[in-house]
Structures are given as C-alpha cells and as structure tokens.
Amino acid sequence: MPDLYVCDPDGEPLREARDAIDLIGEAWGRRATWVAVPVERLHDDFFVLRSGVAGEFAQKFVNYRIGLAVVGDISRHVTPGSALEAWVTESNRGEHLWFVRDLDELSERRSGRDDPAAPR
C-alpha cells in the first residue's frame, strides 16, 4: 500500500493535536492518503472519550482528508455498552476512521472503499 504511512510502533505516546498534525505532515510528505497508527502508540487518554483526545485527534485527520486507522487490539480499553464501543462501531461504518486488527484487515477494507482524500 504505497499510499499508506505506517507510524512506527516505537516512540512517545501520541496524545496531542500536534501529534496528529505531525502524522498528517508525514503522510503528505509521502503522498499517503491513510495513516496507520499502532494501538500501542496511542496514549491511554485517547480511549477515554470524555478526555477529548480521540475526538480532537480524529478531527484533524478528517479536516485534512487523510484516513486514520488504529491498528491492533483495543479490547482492554473497550467495555460492552460503553460510549467507546459505540464510537468504534460508528467509526468503522464511516470512511475516515477505522479500528482494525492488523494491516491485512486495513488493506482489505481499503480495497473496497473510496479514498477519503478524494474530492466530494
């Protein structure tokens, strides 16, 4: 997937809006239309919706028309019936933010979807 930027799994946890902007800059530099972020790179606050971290982070990607995929097992963060579970489910129905098990699942999903960077 040459139009995919895969964030390094090692490094400081991503938490701030500027972290999202940095990833978007990396994607633009590589002409990527999607960024895959390993779940272990996201700060735990990302998974606490009331913190606002996830919403702000995801909104940056939507604003810049870059798809965001959270890659890996998020089960330790999700409880049945929680707001996070509902948000993940709804996000996975959309075109801009997906939660996937691995890069293979992301590739499969992308092969059947529109590019979020395409004009609407």
N, CA, C and O of each residue as an XYZ file, in Angstrom:
480
protein
N       0.839     -1.170      0.000
C       0.000      0.000      0.000
C       0.893      1.245      0.000
O       1.215      1.786      1.058
N       1.279      1.682     -1.169
C       2.192      2.826     -1.239
C       1.579      4.138     -0.755
O       2.309      5.076     -0.434
N       0.271      4.215     -0.698
C      -0.357      5.458     -0.239
C      -0.735      5.391      1.240
O      -1.625      6.106      1.701
N      -0.044      4.519      1.973
C      -0.274      4.341      3.404
C       1.004      4.666      4.164
O       2.071      4.132      3.860
N       0.891      5.538      5.147
C       2.006      5.797      6.053
C       1.736      5.011      7.329
O       0.707      5.203      7.977
N       2.664      4.126      7.688
C       2.535      3.326      8.902
C       3.427      3.950      9.970
O       4.650      3.984      9.837
N       2.806      4.431     11.005
C       3.511      5.045     12.121
C       4.361      3.991     12.832
O       3.925      2.856     13.027
N       5.559      4.374     13.210
C       6.462      3.486     13.936
C       5.810      3.084     15.265
O       5.295      3.944     15.979
N       5.826      1.793     15.605
C       5.218      1.374     16.872
C       6.017      1.823     18.095
O       5.492      1.844     19.208
N       7.274      2.179     17.892
C       8.119      2.639     18.994
C       8.134      4.162     19.021
O       8.146      4.813     17.977
N       8.132      4.708     20.201
C       8.183      6.161     20.337
C       7.255      6.633     21.429
O       6.567      5.848     22.081
N       7.255      7.930     21.606
C       6.416      8.549     22.630
C       4.938      8.335     22.310
O       4.558      8.304     21.139
N       4.110      8.188     23.332
C       2.671      8.055     23.093
C       2.107      9.300     22.404
O       2.487     10.428     22.716
N       1.213      9.072     21.482
C       0.559     10.151     20.745
C      -0.671     10.591     21.526
O      -1.530      9.775     21.859
N      -0.748     11.883     21.813
C      -1.830     12.362     22.666
C      -2.369     13.730     22.260
O      -3.557     14.004     22.430
N      -1.524     14.571     21.738
C      -1.868     15.962     21.470
C      -2.295     16.176     20.022
O      -1.985     15.367     19.147
N      -3.000     17.260     19.782
C      -3.383     17.629     18.415
C      -2.146     17.791     17.541
O      -2.167     17.452     16.358
N      -1.068     18.308     18.123
C       0.159     18.479     17.328
C       0.730     17.136     16.885
O       1.379     17.055     15.842
N       0.494     16.077     17.667
C       0.932     14.740     17.248
C       0.180     14.318     15.994
O       0.763     13.728     15.085
N      -1.105     14.617     15.944
C      -1.902     14.308     14.751
C      -1.387     15.103     13.558
O      -1.251     14.561     12.461
N      -1.102     16.380     13.768
C      -0.589     17.230     12.687
C       0.757     16.703     12.192
O       1.018     16.711     10.989
N       1.606     16.249     13.101
C       2.897     15.672     12.695
C       2.691     14.446     11.814
O       3.372     14.287     10.801
N       1.759     13.583     12.192
C       1.476     12.393     11.384
C       0.914     12.775     10.016
O       1.263     12.172      9.001
N       0.058     13.761      9.999
C      -0.515     14.231      8.734
C       0.591     14.792      7.842
O       0.595     14.559      6.633
N       1.523     15.526      8.433
C       2.663     16.045      7.678
C       3.502     14.926      7.085
O       3.936     15.008      5.936
N       3.732     13.879      7.871
C       4.471     12.710      7.366
C       3.718     12.069      6.209
O       4.318     11.682      5.206
N       2.416     11.962      6.352
C       1.597     11.367      5.287
C       1.683     12.203      4.016
O       1.873     11.665      2.925
N       1.544     13.511      4.158
C       1.617     14.389      2.985
C       2.974     14.271      2.310
O       3.065     14.230      1.083
N       4.030     14.217      3.120
C       5.380     14.096      2.571
C       5.578     12.822      1.766
O       6.427     12.764      0.877
N       4.801     11.816      2.078
C       4.890     10.528      1.385
C       3.746     10.333      0.385
O       3.621      9.275     -0.232
N       2.917     11.364      0.236
C       1.736     11.305     -0.632
C       0.773     10.187     -0.228
O       0.113      9.573     -1.066
N       0.716      9.948      1.067
C      -0.175      8.918      1.605
C      -1.558      9.514      1.847
O      -1.691     10.680      2.219
N      -2.570      8.702      1.632
C      -3.943      9.129      1.894
C      -4.483      8.514      3.184
O      -5.579      8.850      3.632
N      -3.709      7.618      3.767
C      -4.074      6.968      5.026
C      -2.862      6.898      5.942
O      -1.724      6.787      5.486
N      -3.131      6.965      7.249
C      -2.111      6.763      8.273
C      -2.580      5.619      9.159
O      -3.716      5.611      9.634
N      -1.695      4.656      9.376
C      -1.970      3.537     10.282
C      -1.170      3.763     11.563
O       0.056      3.864     11.531
N      -1.873      3.841     12.679
C      -1.232      4.075     13.969
C      -1.403      2.828     14.830
O      -2.529      2.442     15.142
N      -0.292      2.193     15.218
C      -0.399      1.046     16.122
C      -1.028      1.477     17.446
O      -0.700      2.532     17.988
N      -1.918      0.661     17.948
C      -2.646      0.996     19.172
C      -1.688      1.314     20.319
O      -2.001      2.150     21.166
N      -0.537      0.666     20.360
C       0.407      0.897     21.457
C       1.037      2.288     21.420
O       1.622      2.716     22.415
N       0.934      2.989     20.322
C       1.462      4.361     20.234
C       0.487      5.393     20.785
O       0.884      6.519     21.083
N      -0.774      5.026     20.922
C      -1.771      5.986     21.399
C      -1.783      6.036     22.922
O      -1.799      5.001     23.589
N      -1.776      7.230     23.450
C      -1.855      7.430     24.896
C      -3.183      6.863     25.393
O      -4.181      6.890     24.672
N      -3.198      6.358     26.603
C      -4.435      5.799     27.167
C      -5.589      6.803     27.150
O      -6.750      6.407     27.051
N      -5.280      8.092     27.245
C      -6.339      9.112     27.209
C      -7.110      9.097     25.896
O      -8.260      9.534     25.852
N      -6.496      8.602     24.830
C      -7.191      8.506     23.546
C      -8.463      7.677     23.705
O      -9.476      7.952     23.060
N      -8.406      6.674     24.557
C      -9.511      5.732     24.718
C     -10.492      6.133     25.822
O     -11.419      5.386     26.133
N     -10.287      7.298     26.404
C     -11.223      7.862     27.384
C     -11.912      9.020     26.672
O     -11.383     10.131     26.634
N     -13.080      8.764     26.113
C     -13.717      9.751     25.239
C     -13.946     11.096     25.908
O     -13.840     12.135     25.256
N     -14.255     11.094     27.176
C     -14.519     12.367     27.856
C     -13.270     13.247     27.936
O     -13.377     14.442     28.214
N     -12.090     12.674     27.695
C     -10.858     13.477     27.690
C     -10.790     14.381     26.463
O     -10.096     15.398     26.477
N     -11.507     14.013     25.402
C     -11.495     14.802     24.177
C     -10.332     14.512     23.252
O     -10.292     15.020     22.131
N      -9.383     13.702     23.702
C      -8.183     13.425     22.908
C      -8.535     12.750     21.589
O      -8.090     13.190     20.529
N      -9.323     11.697     21.644
C      -9.652     10.951     20.420
C     -10.415     11.819     19.428
O     -10.123     11.800     18.232
N     -11.375     12.568     19.911
C     -12.165     13.412     19.024
C     -11.325     14.471     18.341
O     -11.451     14.691     17.136
N     -10.472     15.126     19.103
C      -9.608     16.161     18.531
C      -8.618     15.549     17.542
O      -8.381     16.097     16.465
N      -8.051     14.421     17.916
C      -7.083     13.726     17.068
C      -7.738     13.323     15.750
O      -7.215     13.613     14.674
N      -8.874     12.660     15.840
C      -9.568     12.181     14.640
C     -10.042     13.338     13.768
O      -9.990     13.247     12.542
N     -10.500     14.420     14.383
C     -10.996     15.560     13.609
C      -9.910     16.180     12.747
O     -10.187     16.650     11.643
N      -8.678     16.186     13.237
C      -7.567     16.708     12.423
C      -7.453     15.915     11.128
O      -7.268     16.492     10.056
N      -7.562     14.608     11.224
C      -7.452     13.770     10.028
C      -8.612     14.029      9.067
O      -8.413     14.097      7.854
N      -9.797     14.170      9.598
C     -10.957     14.469      8.749
C     -10.752     15.816      8.059
O     -10.986     15.943      6.857
N     -10.319     16.811      8.813
C     -10.116     18.148      8.245
C      -9.111     18.146      7.099
O      -9.271     18.876      6.121
N      -8.079     17.324      7.225
C      -7.031     17.273      6.203
C      -7.268     16.174      5.169
O      -6.422     15.927      4.310
N      -8.419     15.520      5.258
C      -8.819     14.491      4.301
C      -7.795     13.352      4.201
O      -7.455     12.886      3.114
N      -7.325     12.931      5.358
C      -6.419     11.790      5.464
C      -7.137     10.751      6.317
O      -7.657     11.075      7.385
N      -7.167      9.502      5.850
C      -7.784      8.443      6.634
C      -6.897      8.049      7.804
O      -5.671      8.095      7.700
N      -7.504      7.667      8.903
C      -6.786      7.235     10.100
C      -7.246      5.837     10.473
O      -8.439      5.584     10.640
N      -6.286      4.936     10.600
C      -6.585      3.575     11.051
C      -5.831      3.316     12.349
O      -4.612      3.472     12.410
N      -6.556      2.926     13.372
C      -5.955      2.473     14.623
C      -5.807      0.969     14.471
O      -6.790      0.248     14.299
N      -4.563      0.504     14.536
C      -4.258     -0.889     14.219
C      -3.856     -1.642     15.482
O      -2.906     -1.266     16.168
N      -4.590     -2.708     15.776
C      -4.242     -3.548     16.914
C      -5.441     -3.828     17.801
O      -6.568     -3.430     17.506
N      -5.173     -4.511     18.876
C      -6.212     -4.952     19.804
C      -6.543     -3.845     20.800
O      -5.699     -3.454     21.606
N      -7.759     -3.351     20.742
C      -8.188     -2.295     21.668
C      -9.089     -2.838     22.773
O      -9.677     -2.066     23.530
N      -9.198     -4.153     22.870
C     -10.168     -4.760     23.791
C      -9.959     -4.355     25.249
O     -10.929     -4.299     26.006
N      -8.746     -4.076     25.657
C      -8.529     -3.687     27.063
C      -9.136     -2.320     27.374
O      -9.352     -1.980     28.537
N      -9.407     -1.544     26.336
C      -9.972     -0.206     26.514
C     -11.492     -0.175     26.384
O     -12.133      0.787     26.806
N     -12.066     -1.218     25.804
C     -13.490     -1.206     25.451
C     -14.281     -2.115     26.380
O     -13.957     -3.291     26.545
N     -15.317     -1.558     26.979
C     -16.240     -2.380     27.755
C     -17.568     -2.431     27.004
O     -17.969     -1.456     26.369
N     -18.242     -3.570     27.083
C     -19.522     -3.694     26.376
C     -20.507     -2.600     26.797
O     -20.682     -2.314     27.981
N     -21.134     -2.007     25.797
C     -22.125     -0.976     26.056
C     -21.557      0.405     26.344
O     -22.308      1.341     26.622
N     -20.241      0.538     26.281
C     -19.621      1.829     26.588
C     -19.729      2.791     25.410
O     -19.988      2.391     24.275
N     -19.524      4.060     25.713
C     -19.508      5.079     24.657
C     -18.385      4.794     23.667
O     -18.541      5.012     22.466
N     -17.262      4.310     24.169
C     -16.145      3.993     23.275
C     -16.520      2.876     22.311
O     -16.199      2.944     21.125
N     -17.190      1.861     22.809
C     -17.612      0.770     21.934
C     -18.529      1.303     20.827
O     -18.387      0.925     19.664
N     -19.456      2.170     21.189
C     -20.373      2.746     20.198
C     -19.615      3.599     19.187
O     -19.912      3.556     17.993
N     -18.645      4.369     19.653
C     -17.863      5.232     18.763
C     -17.030      4.405     17.788
O     -16.945      4.733     16.605
N     -16.419      3.334     18.286
C     -15.634      2.446     17.418
C     -16.538      1.840     16.350
O     -16.183      1.818     15.172
N     -17.693      1.354     16.758
C     -18.640      0.755     15.812
C     -19.056      1.767     14.750
O     -19.053      1.462     13.557
N     -19.409      2.957     15.184
C     -19.830      4.001     14.239
C     -18.678      4.429     13.335
O     -18.873      4.627     12.135
N     -17.499      4.569     13.890
C     -16.329      4.951     13.086
C     -16.050      3.923     12.004
O     -15.719      4.280     10.873
N     -16.180      2.664     12.341
C     -15.912      1.597     11.374
C     -16.948      1.543     10.256
O     -16.720      0.896      9.235
N     -18.076      2.212     10.437
C     -19.075      2.310      9.368
C     -18.751      3.450      8.405
O     -19.284      3.505      7.296
N     -17.892      4.339      8.825
C     -17.573      5.523      8.042
C     -16.409      5.316      7.088
O     -16.002      4.189      6.803
N     -15.891      6.420      6.609
C     -14.838      6.404      5.593
C     -13.512      6.976      6.070
O     -12.523      6.900      5.341
N     -13.458      7.545      7.271
C     -12.267      8.289      7.671
C     -11.503      7.711      8.851
O     -10.299      7.937      8.967
N     -12.156      6.985      9.713
C     -11.521      6.447     10.916
C     -11.964      5.009     11.104
O     -13.151      4.714     11.245
N     -10.977      4.122     11.102
C     -11.271      2.706     11.295
C     -10.401      2.136     12.406
O      -9.268      2.568     12.614
N     -10.944      1.176     13.101
C     -10.222      0.391     14.096
C     -10.116     -1.014     13.515
O     -11.129     -1.683     13.314
N      -8.897     -1.461     13.248
C      -8.680     -2.753     12.591
C      -7.696     -3.588     13.398
O      -6.888     -3.065     14.165
N      -7.787     -4.910     13.204
C      -6.898     -5.825     13.922
C      -5.453     -5.723     13.453
O      -4.523     -5.745     14.259
N      -5.274     -5.611     12.136
C      -3.925     -5.625     11.580
C      -3.918     -4.944     10.214
O      -4.961     -4.531      9.706
N      -2.732     -4.835      9.634
C      -2.611     -4.158      8.339
C      -3.301     -4.926      7.223
O      -3.748     -4.325      6.246
N      -3.395     -6.243      7.352
C      -4.117     -7.024      6.342
C      -5.598     -6.637      6.317
O      -6.184     -6.472      5.247
N      -6.196     -6.494      7.495
C      -7.600     -6.081      7.549
C      -7.763     -4.676      6.967
O      -8.734     -4.401      6.263
N      -6.825     -3.803      7.259
C      -6.884     -2.453      6.697
C      -6.812     -2.499      5.173
O      -7.562     -1.804      4.488
N      -5.921     -3.307      4.656
C      -5.784     -3.439      3.200
C      -7.080     -3.938      2.573
O      -7.519     -3.422      1.546
N      -7.685     -4.937      3.192
C      -8.966     -5.470      2.700
C     -10.045     -4.396      2.682
O     -10.760     -4.239      1.692
N     -10.155     -3.668      3.771
C     -11.189     -2.629      3.862
C     -10.949     -1.528      2.846
O     -11.888     -1.034      2.221
N      -9.706     -1.150      2.683
C      -9.395     -0.069      1.748
C      -9.624     -0.477      0.305
O      -9.938      0.370     -0.532
N      -9.475     -1.734      0.004
C      -9.641     -2.169     -1.387
C     -11.082     -2.001     -1.861
O     -11.338     -1.948     -3.064
N     -12.015     -1.917     -0.927
C     -13.416     -1.765     -1.305
C     -14.001     -0.412     -0.964
O     -15.220     -0.250     -1.008
N     -13.170      0.572     -0.623
C     -13.672      1.881     -0.180
C     -13.102      3.012     -1.013
O     -12.081      2.876     -1.687
N     -13.799      4.130     -0.941
C     -13.317      5.351     -1.572
C     -12.153      5.921     -0.775
O     -11.991      5.635      0.411
N     -11.370      6.708     -1.432
C     -10.261      7.421     -0.820
C     -10.810      8.643     -0.083
O     -11.509      9.450     -0.696
N     -10.512      8.811      1.238
C     -11.049      9.964      1.956
C     -10.474     11.285      1.456
O     -11.016     12.351      1.746
N      -9.381     11.213      0.709
C      -8.771     12.441      0.197
C      -9.410     12.894     -1.109
O      -9.146     13.998     -1.585
N     -10.246     12.044     -1.685
C     -10.873     12.395     -2.961
C     -11.899     13.502     -2.758
O     -12.607     13.516     -1.750
N     -11.984     14.423     -3.703
C     -12.989     15.490     -3.592
C     -14.397     14.913     -3.573
O     -14.671     13.906     -4.226
N     -15.275     15.543     -2.835
C     -16.667     15.090     -2.729
C     -17.574     16.086     -3.407
O     -18.790     15.896     -3.433
